[in-house]
Amino acid sequence: MVEPTQNFAVKKCMHGYTYRLKSPDKRLPITPDLLARLVQSLHFTSNSVFHRILVKAMYLLAFHAFLRVGEITGRSKPAVLTYSCAKFIHPTAHLPA
């Protein structure tokens, strides 16, 4: 006898239904205004100027490069992004004269 719950379509429907039962994601997207507030709040997080600048750089890099936390934090694997990969442009370099 064939078990109807083992049918591919039924399995996929049940799998999709389990996602509907989960609670919605309560995290807010990081907007430019929220990013500015996060950066401003760093003054209250650490006495180390170096640490605050490092975290600020990580926030700004992650936001503008669309990176996730795991893509900019340390791991056992060597980093893929290196200084030679980056291109630095002065902010006024692309303004009309």
N, C-alpha and C positions, 0 to 999 in steps of 0.2 A: 504494500500500500504506500502511495506517495504522500509524504508529509507536506501539507500546503504551506506551512511556515518556513520551509526550506527553499521555497521558490525565490529566485533572484529578485524579482520585482517586489515581493512581499518583504524580503530582508532589507532592501533599500528604503522602502516606505517606513519600516519600523526604525531604521537607523536615523532617517530624517526626523521622525517624530520625537526621538529622544532629545534632539537639539531644541525643540520647541518647549520642552519641559524645563530647560535650564533658565536661570534668572538672567535678565538682560545685563549687558556690560554697563556698569555704573561709572566707569572711568570717563572723564571728560577729555576731549581732544585738546592738544596743546595749541592754543591760538597765539598770535603775536602778542596780544595783551597779557595773556597768562604767562608767556615766556618772560616778558619784561618784569612781571611781578615775582616770578621765581628767581630771576637774576638779582633783583633788588633785595630779596629776602636772604640772600647768601651772606649778607653782612652780619646776620644774627646766628649763623650756623657754626662758625669756627673762628678761633683767634688767629689762625694761620692765614696770612695773606696769600701765600703760595697755594694753599688748599682751596681757598675761595676762587682764585683765578683759574685754577685747574678745573674745578667743577663748572665754572661759568663757561669756559672753553668747551667742555663736554656738552653742556646744554645747548650752546649755540651751534656746535658742529652737528649734533644729533638732529636738531630742528631743521637746519638749512640743508642738510644732506639726506634727510628722510631716513635716518638710521635708528635702529632699535638699540636698546641698552646693551645687549649681548654683542653687538657689532662694534662697540667702542670701548668695552671694558676688557681687562686682561683675561687671557685663557692660557691653557697649556700650549696651544698652537701659536706660532709666531704671527704677528700682526700682518695683515695683507696691505693695509694702507701705510705708506711710508712718505717721508718728506719729499722724495723725488716724484711721487705721484701727484702732489698738489701743485697748483698754479696760483701764485699770489699776484693779485692785481691791485694797484693803488686805487682807492675809492674814486679819485677824480680822474683817473686815466681814461675812462670811457665817456666823460662829459664833453659836450661840444665846446670848442674854444670861443 
